[in-house]
Amino acid sequence: MLIYGLINSAVLALMAIGFNLTFGISGVANFAYGAIYVVSGFITWIFINKLNLPYPVSAISTILIIGVFGAFIYRFIIKRIRGLVISEVIATFGISIVILEFLRYVGFIGFKYSLPMFLSGSVEVLGAYVDIQRLLIIGFVILLIIALYLFTHHTKIGRAFRGIAQEEHTSLSLGINPDWIASLSMGLGSSLGAFAAIVILPLGTITVDGGYDVLINALSVCIVGGLGSTFGIIIASLIIGYAQTLTATYLAPHWTMIVSLFAILIILVIKPSGILGHQKELEERV
Amino acid sequence: MRRSFFCLFVFLFFCLFFTFQIQAQQYITLGVPTSLKLIEGYEGHKAALLAAEEINAKGGIKIGNEKRLIKIESLDIRDGEPGVPVQEALLGIEKLILDKKIYAAVVGNFRSEALLAAMDIYSKHKVINIGTIAMTPKFQEKILSNPEKYKYSFRNCLDSKYLSQYIQNMMKFISKEFGYNKVYIVTQDVLWATATGSLMEKWFKENGWTVAGFDKYPVGATDFSAGLMKAKSAGVQVIMPIFDMPTSGILVKQWKGMKVPALMAGFISPLMGSKAWKTFGSDIDGLMNIVFEIGYFPIKAYPPTVKFSETYFKRWKEDIQSGHGAAPAYDTVYILANAIEKAGTLDQDKVVSAIQATDMEGVIGRIKFDKGHQLIFGDNPKTAAVGAVMQWQNGKMAVVWPQSIASDKIVKPGWMK
């Protein structure tokens, strides 16, 4: 239970990191995130199965393509409505529906769409057999968090990201172009969504409806952890991940679906900005 | 000059009018109102098209001295998709009936409540309906409640009562072969799956089995480790899954990954077709799955299945992946064609009587209907339609039950020995 709870938490964290990064920097809640996750899976599948490209090439190409796609969404759609929160949500959710239903329309249905495991087989950990792929997810999450920390603290663009996130107008006076950075953050967030898809989808199959589930999971983790806070989403992932595993083990698996919703409800009552969120914290204190 | 143009116009008008008249007379239009984006509907539609093309290639359906070709008109009524109201599906069916003037509907509804409501529409318009997907036993009850009114509806596929019987037969067979009597039930948390699970739980308890647990997983679940750990620690010999969601293949992968020493025997829809092996690889080796209707993959002991699966592949360049709906859809078109030829007319009442008297060889076995217009199932394709139990054995779909068509014996997964 310990190990599967940790894996579940890692999966949730991986799903939420991209969504969180985009929101934390540009302030855009990218509701197309779930669709981007699913379309990444299908693009990788096409590269591997139709174009016969090697797995690593397919994966890297997908991450790059999706990154550019995410930046394009910002440049051509979101930029015009930036700051209008409701419009942003409607636009990104609309994009999500268009992508997912288009995939369904062109025939991405059935059970045949799956990505290969990085390493197949299982190993015994703490007395329980665990798939190597699941263990790899934990490793990838740790690496990703370290890489993101180094990127945002030790690179010029990363510092610009933080500058925009902290105070956009002051950053502007220092020569940082907020639209350019927001566009990059949308691209990077989308790439992280693609990365999550490539790492998680080998565990199962790629389905159009999975996009909606991913969006809900990412949203719940971000709301509980605090929108924009990387460490907040790690804590939230651990709480929700272990709560789900405990629920499945000691209560019943079908109650796991309400765990994240229940967590959102509690956090909204106790601390609406999330565990480590700073949004509206002042208003909360007042 | 103007007079010449007028004559030419009148001539062309009559040519077009008679062309349409001739075409209308030539075709018998069959509707396929179903969820075309779901695998059973998608493949059922293709199977029906294949049968229609075969019949047309032989000149069509003979009615008296003339032959009529079949035309298939499909409409995606989406009733199998979440959130789509029944009313929308019914409107789609009525649209096909009124706009396309369909003579009969095949494949049909996914959701049982939509099927039950649609039966009234078919009766109102006297359109014959032979469904191959929705499985509620309420269908027969409704027909028997008013046989004259609902006589236009038939079901040419498994219903949930027969499904329970097949699962019971599979468990009896496992018990006889290995002496097993301890089971863990895992189902998808949707009505049909939990209802089947509950029926089986009752049956297990009445037949000397111990049910160590009964877990219901929400749609979209991707981690089944909690249930598998409980099953393993309880020392069960059989895990009985009932799922049709795409992520349910993960259950089998985890079963192998966690080396749970129990047979996995039940129904997992995504693992029914040949592509499952390509998708999931050897992780699904050893899984035993209930085949709702045979015919969609070749079974040497029953040659019509070999012929059908080869013909389907040749036409559509892919194998059938669904163990439910496609092969019966193919047979359904032949049932209609035979009934029309026997009746010698398109009069619906006479054709309905001919369908009721159907006794023909199909790819799913011998086709006969009971008084509730439900296809009769058994364990020998020479006497009845047949479902089966297949086990993945080194990439092969091996039939292990019933004896009449079995090609192999049950093999326990490597870590159980």
Interface residues (C-beta under 8 A of the other chain):
Chain A: M1 Y4 I7 N8 V11 R104 Y105 I109 G110 F111 K112 Y113 S114 S120 G121 S122 A128 Y129 V130 D131 L203 G204 T205 T207 D209 G210 D213 T245 A248 T249 A252 P253 H254 T256 M257
Chain B: K37 L38 I39 Y42 P82 D189 D215 K216 Y217 P218 G220 A221 T222 D223 F224 S225 A226 G227 M229 K230 P246 T247 G249 I250 K253 Q254 K256 G257 M258 K259 S269 P270 L271 G273 K275 A276 K278 T279 F280 G281 D283 Q321
